Amino acid sequence: MDFVILADHPASETIARRLPADGAVRTLRHHSGRPWLIGRWNEDEVVSVAVGPNRIVLFGPTTTTPESLTSTARGLRDARDLDRLAGSLSGCVHLLSSIDGEVRAQGSLSGARQVFYTSTDGVTVGSDRPAVLARLAGVSIDEELLPLHLLAPYGPPWPLNTHTLWREVSSLPMGHYLHLDTRGGGRTTRWWTPPEPEVPLSTGASVLGAAIREAVEARTSRGGTVTADLSGGLDSSNLCFVAATGKARLVTTHYASPDAANDDLAWAERLSGILSPARHVVFPGEQAPGLYDEPSTGSSELEGPQSLLHVPRIEHQAELIAGLGSSTHLRGDGGDELFQPNEMALHALARTDPLRAVPHIRALRVRRRWSWATMVRNLADVGPYSRWLSDCAAGLGAPRVPGENVMGWDIVPMMPPWVSAEALAIARDQVAGAAADEPAPLAPSPVAHQMARQVHLNGVINRQMAEIGARYGVRFEAPYLDDRVVEAAMSVRLADRVSADRAKPVLSAALDGVTPAELAQRTTKGHATAEVYEGLRRGRRALLGLCEDSRLARLGLVDTEALRDVLIRTHADIRQLIGLNPTLAAERWLRSQAADPRPAVHPADPVHSGGTS
């Protein structure tokens, strides 16, 4: 799916003529007759209604019906009136509306569905693809932003992550929508704020369970064959048991790990027996691409470097899934971030319920091998977000002290040692500049901000996976990232999120009776350490090839000799490789952009209709 969002303005006719046209392109129009939405989408991924001068379109999986959407459209007076609808929609959708020519456009809270925007021909234009807007506006890659994408592990911190690598093309912040008026102007408006964690588990589990079931139903209600990861872990396995109760024929899949100590496969096979008659397929790990293999189709369609996405593995998985006759594949992305309490949950609990926090703090200290002095320093007040961001800027490039600054607004970004002094200085200045603007965090508390940030990172991963899967006719879906699931998970009291004997007590309580009790008792978790080492061994030659005529080196951003040394050396700890993925992702993305064969926008094409949904 890809589309452009146009204002009800005379310039939209001119912009529409510059978009590539083919038989697959569709156009939906404002009440005025001017083009509103132009793009490519399938009939089964859109709900569209028109009532008088009002139009509402939902792109993506949802249980919302045309009848209920029509009822909503009938009473709309302006964009704000859609807040209630946006706060109740199931599934994961783009919500797009034209209310007598006034446009509202938004994606999902997680960013799994995102809206980007820029200005061209004197008006604001939106799209779900930033590269489309870059070509429309005639803008190039902003090389000054590249150093931020070399930061490990997650790239630019909030709010710098809202800027795309294309000049003057931005993405919507979490909980905002884009408003386009009939004069061609555009602005972003906040419509959602994270809920306070005040709901007791007894109530929150019921709401969360209903949200998860509806999220899965949004992907399975049409029947047919649906595949799902069955890793053997809590997140994906729970989704499989929910999906097994739906209308679709379920086929579960599992990538076998080469690590003999990894018991994921044993758990997956144990659970697949309970899921019978659902078919279970195991993909041999040795047949899968290595984690550092070269993508087969390049990364030109990706909106930017994605260091957390193993493109060759996703391509391989999509091809196998398509071969099983499935066009929808469920993944457990977001489960850890929503349901596994991290250090910041204890940091917050220590303030709201100290007695409840004490045994968990003791356990964390032992697990981390911290002294009590280190523990106390981590539990100290983290201060305002702007100060934390300023400290991050000052600390870029400095050696890390183990155990220090673990608890904060987010994971502290680090710059790999092979990055040049110039790139380090640019990144430091940009982070410091953002801190000087005193940006508000994504949520008032550090634990909620970090939760929202992690959910958004997963949304970006899922969004880019969807772009890869589309080449094979496969939709990668992550039900845990749906708005209602995110909202329900963030609402549960902190004291109810931690447990001494259950890994994810909120998730287990939400799906109690749906999934087998033994699943909640699993205490082990598979890791990809062996795959990282094997991937580096298999891909070393290709990785060293990237050091030759490196695009990043041409720009003066990396020292290829230092990078080559890291690739050749033996590493006793994979944490030494954390900084490698962002660098490789940026290098490959830059190369793919230089080789992108896609045509530029047309200077003058007739406005195309190609069908109306």
C-alpha positions in Angstrom: 0.0 0.0 0.0 1.2 3.5 -0.7 -0.8 6.7 -1.0 -0.6 10.5 -1.1 -2.9 12.8 0.8 -3.9 16.1 -0.8 -5.7 19.1 0.5 -8.9 20.4 -1.0 -7.0 23.1 -2.8 -6.5 24.1 -6.4 -2.8 23.1 -6.2 -3.7 19.5 -5.6 -4.7 19.1 -9.2 -1.2 20.1 -10.3 0.4 17.8 -7.7 -1.8 14.9 -8.8 -0.6 15.3 -12.4 3.0 14.9 -11.3 2.4 11.5 -9.6 3.3 8.3 -11.6 0.1 6.7 -13.1 -0.6 3.1 -13.9 -3.6 0.8 -14.0 -3.2 0.0 -10.3 -3.5 3.6 -9.1 -6.8 4.6 -7.5 -8.1 8.1 -6.6 -10.6 9.1 -4.0 -11.9 12.7 -4.2 -13.1 15.4 -1.9 -16.7 16.5 -2.0 -15.5 19.3 -4.3 -14.3 16.8 -6.8 -10.6 17.6 -6.3 -8.2 14.6 -5.7 -7.9 13.6 -2.0 -6.2 10.2 -1.8 -4.1 8.8 -4.7 -2.3 5.5 -4.4 -2.4 1.7 -4.6 -4.4 -0.4 -2.2 -6.3 -3.7 -2.2 -10.1 -3.8 -1.7 -9.7 -6.0 1.3 -7.6 -3.5 3.2 -9.9 -0.5 3.1 -13.2 0.6 4.7 -14.5 3.7 2.9 -17.7 5.8 3.4 -19.0 9.1 2.1 -22.0 11.0 3.6 -22.8 14.3 2.1 -19.6 16.4 2.2 -17.8 14.1 4.6 -15.6 11.1 3.8 -13.8 8.6 6.1 -11.3 6.0 5.0 -9.6 3.3 7.1 -6.6 1.6 5.6 -5.5 -1.6 7.4 -6.9 -4.5 9.4 -9.9 -3.6 11.5 -13.3 -5.0 12.7 -14.9 -1.6 12.1 -17.8 -1.9 9.6 -19.0 0.5 6.9 -22.3 0.8 8.7 -20.7 2.1 11.9 -18.4 4.3 10.0 -21.3 5.8 8.1 -23.1 6.6 11.3 -19.9 8.4 12.5 -19.5 10.4 9.3 -23.0 11.6 9.4 -22.5 13.7 12.5 -19.1 15.2 11.8 -18.5 18.9 11.8 -14.7 19.2 12.0 -11.6 17.1 12.4 -11.7 17.2 16.2 -15.0 15.3 16.1 -13.0 12.2 15.1 -11.2 12.0 18.4 -13.8 9.6 19.7 -13.6 7.3 16.7 -9.8 7.4 16.8 -9.9 6.4 20.5 -12.2 3.3 19.8 -11.0 1.8 16.5 -9.9 -1.8 16.6 -7.0 -3.1 14.6 -4.1 -1.1 13.1 -5.1 1.5 10.6 -4.6 4.8 8.9 -7.5 7.0 9.7 -8.1 9.5 6.9 -11.0 11.9 6.6 -12.2 14.9 4.5 -14.8 16.9 6.5 -16.2 19.3 3.9 -12.7 19.6 2.6 -10.9 19.8 5.9 -8.4 16.8 6.0 -7.4 14.8 9.1 -4.8 12.1 8.6 -3.1 9.9 11.2 -1.5 6.5 11.6 -1.4 4.2 14.6 0.1 5.1 18.0 3.0 2.7 17.5 3.8 4.1 14.1 3.3 0.7 12.4 1.1 2.9 10.2 2.6 6.3 9.9 1.9 9.6 8.1 4.7 11.7 6.7 4.3 15.3 5.4 6.1 18.1 3.6 5.4 21.2 1.5 5.4 21.5 -2.2 3.7 24.0 -4.6 2.9 26.1 -1.6 0.7 23.5 0.2 1.2 20.7 2.7 1.1 17.2 1.4 1.0 13.9 3.3 1.8 10.3 2.5 2.6 6.9 4.1 6.0 6.9 2.2 8.6 9.7 2.9 10.5 9.0 -0.4 7.3 9.7 -2.4 7.1 13.2 -0.7 10.8 13.7 -1.2 10.4 13.2 -5.0 7.4 15.4 -5.1 9.1 18.2 -3.3 12.4 17.7 -5.1 14.4 17.4 -1.9 17.5 15.2 -1.3 18.9 13.2 1.6 20.0 15.4 4.5 23.5 14.2 5.1 23.8 16.3 8.3 21.3 13.8 9.9 23.2 10.7 9.0 25.4 10.7 12.2 22.3 10.4 14.3 21.5 7.2 12.6 24.9 5.8 13.6 23.9 6.0 17.3 23.4 2.6 18.9 21.2 0.9 19.7 18.2 2.8 18.5 19.4 5.7 16.4 18.1 9.3 17.0 16.4 9.8 20.4 13.1 11.5 20.8 12.2 14.1 19.3 15.0 13.9 16.7 13.5 10.6 15.4 10.6 12.5 13.9 12.8 13.9 11.2 13.3 11.6 8.2 16.6 11.5 6.3 14.9 13.5 3.5 15.2 17.3 3.8 11.9 18.9 5.0 10.1 15.6 5.3 8.8 14.8 8.8 6.8 12.1 10.5 3.9 12.6 12.9 4.8 12.4 16.6 3.1 9.7 18.6 -0.6 10.6 19.4 -0.8 13.4 16.7 -2.7 13.8 13.5 -2.0 16.0 10.4 -4.6 18.6 9.6 -4.8 20.1 6.1 -7.0 23.1 5.6 -8.6 24.3 2.4 -6.0 27.1 2.1 -3.3 24.5 1.7 -1.9 25.0 5.2 -0.9 22.0 7.4 -0.4 21.6 11.2 0.0 18.7 13.6 -2.4 18.3 16.5 -2.2 16.1 19.6 -5.3 13.9 20.0 -4.0 11.3 22.5 -1.9 11.2 25.6 -0.7 8.1 27.4 -3.0 7.0 30.2 -2.0 7.1 33.8 -1.1 3.6 35.2 -4.0 3.5 37.7 -6.1 0.4 36.6 -5.9 -2.6 38.9 -5.0 -5.9 37.3 -8.5 -7.4 37.9 -10.0 -4.8 35.6 -7.0 -4.1 33.3 -6.5 -7.8 32.4 -10.1 -8.0 31.2 -9.8 -4.9 29.1 -6.4 -6.0 27.7 -7.6 -9.5 26.9 -10.6 -8.2 25.0 -8.3 -5.8 23.1 -5.8 -8.6 22.1 -8.7 -10.9 21.0 -10.2 -8.1 18.8 -6.7 -7.3 17.4 -6.3 -10.9 16.3 -9.8 -11.0 15.0 -9.1 -8.0 12.8 -6.5 -10.1 11.0 -8.4 -13.5 10.9 -12.1 -12.6 10.5 -12.0 -13.0 6.7 -11.0 -16.7 7.0 -8.5 -18.3 4.6 -5.0 -19.3 5.8 -3.2 -17.2 8.3 0.3 -18.0 9.5 1.8 -17.0 12.9 5.2 -17.2 14.6 5.3 -19.9 17.2 8.6 -19.2 18.8 7.8 -21.0 22.0 8.0 -17.8 23.9 5.1 -16.1 25.7 4.3 -13.4 23.2 4.0 -15.2 19.9 2.6 -18.3 21.5 -0.3 -16.4 23.2 -1.2 -14.9 19.8 -1.3 -18.4 18.3 -3.8 -19.7 20.8 -6.0 -16.6 20.3 -5.8 -17.0 16.5 -6.7 -20.7 16.8 -10.2 -19.7 18.1 -10.9 -17.6 15.0 -12.3 -18.2 11.5 -9.0 -18.6 9.7 -7.0 -21.8 9.1 -3.9 -21.4 11.3 -0.5 -22.5 10.3 2.2 -21.9 12.9 5.9 -21.4 11.9 9.2 -21.6 13.8 12.8 -20.8 12.8 15.0 -23.5 14.5 18.0 -22.0 16.2 21.5 -23.4 15.6 22.1 -23.1 19.3 21.7 -26.5 21.0 21.1 -24.7 24.3 18.1 -22.8 23.0 15.0 -24.6 24.1 12.6 -22.5 22.0 12.0 -25.4 19.5 11.2 -27.8 22.3 8.6 -25.4 23.7 7.2 -24.7 20.2 6.7 -28.4 19.5 5.1 -28.9 22.9 2.7 -26.1 22.3 1.9 -27.1 18.7 0.6 -30.4 20.0 -1.9 -28.5 22.1 -2.8 -26.3 19.2 -3.6 -29.3 16.9 -5.2 -29.5 14.4 -3.3 -26.3 13.4 -0.4 -27.2 11.1 3.0 -26.5 12.5 6.0 -25.9 10.1 9.6 -25.7 11.2 12.1 -23.8 9.0 15.6 -25.3 9.5 17.9 -22.6 10.8 20.8 -23.6 8.6 18.7 -22.8 5.5 18.0 -19.3 6.6 20.1 -16.3 5.6 22.7 -15.2 8.1 22.0 -12.1 10.1 24.6 -10.1 8.2 23.9 -11.4 4.7 23.3 -9.0 1.9 19.6 -8.3 1.1 18.5 -9.9 -2.1 16.4 -7.0 -3.3 18.1 -4.0 -1.7 16.8 -1.5 0.8 15.8 1.4 -1.6 12.1 1.1 -0.5 12.9 1.4 3.2 12.4 4.9 4.5 15.8 5.0 6.2 18.4 2.8 7.8 16.9 0.1 10.0 19.5 -1.4 12.2 17.0 -3.6 14.1 15.7 -5.2 10.9 17.4 -8.2 9.4 16.2 -7.8 5.8 17.5 -11.0 4.3 15.8 -13.1 7.1 12.5 -11.2 6.5 12.8 -11.7 2.8 13.4 -15.5 3.3 10.5 -15.7 5.8 8.1 -13.9 3.5 8.9 -16.2 0.6 8.3 -19.3 2.8 5.0 -17.9 4.2 3.7 -17.1 0.7 4.5 -20.7 -0.2 2.2 -21.8 2.6 -0.7 -20.0 1.0 -0.8 -17.2 3.5 -1.0 -13.5 2.9 -1.2 -12.5 6.6 1.5 -13.4 9.2 1.1 -12.7 12.9 4.2 -11.7 15.0 4.6 -11.1 18.7 6.5 -7.7 18.3 5.9 -5.4 21.2 5.2 -8.1 23.7 8.4 -7.6 25.7 8.1 -3.8 25.7 4.5 -3.8 26.9 4.4 -6.8 29.3 8.0 -7.4 30.6 8.7 -4.9 33.4 12.1 -3.2 32.9 14.4 -1.4 35.3 12.4 1.8 34.9 9.3 0.0 36.2 11.1 -0.7 39.4 12.4 2.9 39.5 8.8 4.2 39.4 7.6 1.5 41.8 10.2 2.5 44.3 8.4 5.9 44.5 4.8 4.7 44.4 5.0 1.5 46.5 8.5 1.2 48.1 7.7 -1.9 50.2 6.5 -3.8 47.1 9.6 -2.7 45.2 12.2 -3.8 47.7 12.4 -7.6 46.9 12.5 -6.8 43.2 15.3 -4.3 43.6 17.3 -6.8 45.6 16.8 -9.4 42.9 17.9 -6.8 40.2 21.0 -5.9 42.1 22.0 -9.6 42.4 21.3 -10.3 38.7 23.2 -7.2 37.5 26.0 -7.8 40.1 25.8 -4.2 41.2 27.0 -2.8 44.5 24.5 -1.1 46.7 26.1 2.2 45.8 25.5 1.6 42.1 22.0 0.5 42.9 21.2 3.7 44.8 22.7 5.9 42.1 20.5 4.3 39.5 17.4 4.7 41.7 18.0 8.5 42.1 15.7 11.0 40.5 16.4 11.2 36.7 15.4 14.9 36.4 13.6 16.5 33.5 13.8 15.0 30.0 15.7 17.9 28.6 18.5 17.5 31.2 18.7 13.8 30.4 19.0 14.6 26.7 21.7 17.2 27.4 23.7 14.7 29.5 23.4 12.2 26.6 24.9 14.8 24.2 27.8 15.5 26.6 28.5 11.8 27.1 28.6 10.8 23.4 32.0 9.3 22.7 32.9 9.0 26.3 33.8 5.5 27.8 30.9 3.8 29.5 31.1 2.8 33.2 29.3 -0.6 33.6 26.1 -0.3 35.7 26.0 3.5 35.5 23.1 5.5 34.0 21.0 2.3 33.3 17.9 3.9 34.7 16.8 7.0 32.8 14.3 8.3 30.3 15.6 6.0 27.7 18.5 3.7 26.9 21.5 6.1 26.7 22.7 6.3 23.0 26.3 5.5 22.3 28.5 6.3 19.3 30.7 3.4 17.9 34.4 3.9 18.1 34.9 3.8 14.3 32.8 6.9 13.8 34.8 9.9 12.9 35.4 12.9 15.1 33.4 15.1 12.7 30.4 12.8 12.8 30.6 12.6 16.6 30.6 16.4 16.8 27.6 16.7 14.5 25.6 14.2 16.5 26.6 15.8 19.8 25.5 19.3 18.5 22.2 18.0 17.2 21.3 16.2 20.5 22.4 19.2 22.5 20.3 21.5 20.3 17.3 19.3 20.8 17.8 19.4 24.6 18.1 23.2 24.5 14.6 23.4 23.1 13.3 21.6 26.2 11.1 19.1 24.4 8.3 17.4 26.4 8.8 13.7 26.7 6.3 11.2 25.1 4.8 10.7 28.6 5.1 12.5 31.9 7.0 9.7 33.7 10.2 8.1 32.6 8.7 4.6 32.7 5.8 5.6 30.5 8.1 7.5 28.1 10.4 4.6 27.7 7.5 2.2 27.2 6.0 4.5 24.5 9.4 4.9 22.8 10.0 1.2 22.7 6.5 0.6 21.3 7.3 3.2 18.6 10.6 1.5 17.7 8.7 -1.8 17.2 6.1 0.1 15.1 8.9 1.3 12.8 10.3 -2.2 12.5 6.8 -3.6 11.7 6.2 -0.9 9.1 9.4 -1.6 7.3 8.8 -5.3 7.5 5.4 -4.7 5.8 7.1 -3.0 2.9 9.4 -6.0 2.5 6.6 -8.5 2.8 4.5 -6.7 0.3 7.0 -7.7 -2.5 5.9 -11.3 -1.7 2.2 -10.7 -1.2 2.6 -11.1 2.6 1.4 -8.7 5.3 3.4 -8.9 8.5 1.1 -8.0 11.4 1.8 -7.3 15.1 -1.5 -7.3 17.0 0.2 -6.2 20.3 1.0 -2.8 18.6 -2.6 -2.0 18.0 -3.8 1.2 19.7 -6.2 -0.4 22.1 -3.7 -3.0 23.2 -1.0 -0.4 23.8 -3.5 1.8 25.7 -4.7 -1.1 27.9 -1.2 -2.3 28.7 0.0 1.2 29.7 -3.1 1.7 32.0 -2.3 -1.2 34.4 -0.9 -0.3 37.8 2.9 -0.6 38.2 2.6 -2.8 41.2 0.6 -5.3 39.2 3.2 -5.5 36.4 5.9 -7.1 38.4 5.9 -10.6 39.8 8.5 -12.8 41.5 7.4 -16.0 39.8 5.7 -14.9 36.5 7.6 -13.3 33.6 4.7 -11.3 32.3 1.9 -11.3 34.8 -0.3 -8.8 33.0 -0.3 -10.7 29.7 -0.8 -14.1 31.5 -3.8 -12.7 33.4 -5.3 -11.1 30.2 -5.3 -14.4 28.4 -6.0 -16.7 31.3 -8.2 -19.6 30.1 -7.2 -19.0 26.4 -3.6 -20.2 26.7 -2.3 -23.2 28.6 -1.2 -22.5 32.2 2.1 -24.2 31.6 3.1 -21.5 29.1 3.0 -18.8 31.8 5.4 -21.0 33.9 8.2 -20.9 31.4 11.2 -19.3 33.0 13.8 -19.7 30.1 14.2 -17.4 27.1 16.0 -18.2 23.8 18.7 -15.8 22.7 20.3 -15.1 19.3 23.9 -15.1 20.5 24.9 -18.1 18.4 23.2 -16.7 15.3 25.1 -13.4 15.7 28.4 -15.2 15.8 27.5 -17.5 12.9 26.1 -14.6 10.9 29.3 -12.6 11.3 31.4 -15.6 10.3 29.3 -16.2 7.2 28.9 -12.6 6.2 32.4 -11.3 7.0 33.6 -11.3 3.4 30.6 -9.3 2.3 30.9 -6.9 5.2 34.5 -6.2 4.5 33.4 -5.5 1.0 31.3 -2.7 2.3 34.4 -1.1 3.7 35.7 -0.7 0.2 34.5 2.6 -1.3 32.2 3.1 1.7 29.6 5.8 1.2 29.8 6.7 4.8 33.6 7.1 4.5 33.2 9.3 1.4 31.1 11.6 3.6 33.8 11.6 6.3 31.6 9.8 8.8 33.4 6.6 9.5 37.0 5.3 9.7 37.0 2.2 7.5 40.2 0.9 8.9 38.8 0.9 12.5 35.6 -0.7 11.2 37.5 -3.4 9.3 39.4 -4.2 12.5 36.1 -4.8 14.3 34.9 -7.1 11.6 38.1 -9.2 11.6 38.5 -9.5 15.4 37.1 -12.2 17.5 34.6 -11.0 20.1 34.0 -12.6 23.5 30.8 -10.6 24.0 28.2 -9.7 21.4 27.6 -6.4 23.2 30.8 -5.3 21.5 28.9 -5.5 18.2 25.9 -3.4 19.2 27.2 -0.4 17.3 27.8 -2.5 14.1 24.2 -2.8 13.0 23.4 0.9 12.7 26.5 1.5 10.7 25.9 -1.4 8.3 22.2 -0.3 7.9 23.2 3.2 7.0 25.9 2.1 4.6 23.5 -0.3 2.8 20.7 2.2 2.7 22.9 4.9 1.2 24.1 2.5 -1.5 20.5 1.4 -2.3 19.4 5.1 -2.7 22.2 5.6 -5.2 21.1 2.6 -7.2 17.3 3.2 -6.9 15.9 2.8 -10.4 12.4 4.1 -9.6 11.2 7.0 -11.9 10.9 10.5 -10.6 7.5 12.1 -10.4 6.1 13.2 -13.8 6.1 16.9 -14.7 2.6 16.6 -16.3 0.3 13.7 -16.4 -3.5 13.8 -16.6 -5.3 13.4 -13.3 -5.9 9.6 -13.1 -8.9 7.9 -11.6 -8.1 4.2 -12.0 -11.1 3.3 -10.0 -12.7 4.5 -6.8 -13.2 2.6 -3.6 
